[in-house]
Amino acid sequence: MTEAELRAALQPHTFWDTEIDRIDFDKNARFVIERVYTRADMPEIWAVQKFYGRKKVEEALKQVRCMDHLTLNWVSKSLNIPLEEFRCYEGKPLDRSYLGY
């Protein structure tokens, strides 16, 4: 997949705060991968994975600082990566004692 094909596959609402035509896809690979995996739909995800390759996508997602639990679990299962390998994963259980029950 070429850079032009990737640009065409990405939706403008995914990059609402940035001009998509000005993104350097090589220099800002981690930003693009993180944004697409956390805010886009499946066709965009497939396009990013096809453009960057699975290994680069895995390495970028492991370094994400903040990801909601649903997305984190989906990424973990779909890419077959243990949760513990993600930077944003917190292995400690939630302390519910303050809730009063």
Buried (B, 14 or more C-beta within 10 A) or exposed (E): BEEEEBBEBBBEEBBEEBEBEEBEBEEBBBBBBBBBBBBBEEEBBEBBBBBBEEEBBBBBBBEBEEBEEEBBEEBBEEBEBEBEEBEBBEEEEEEEEEEEE
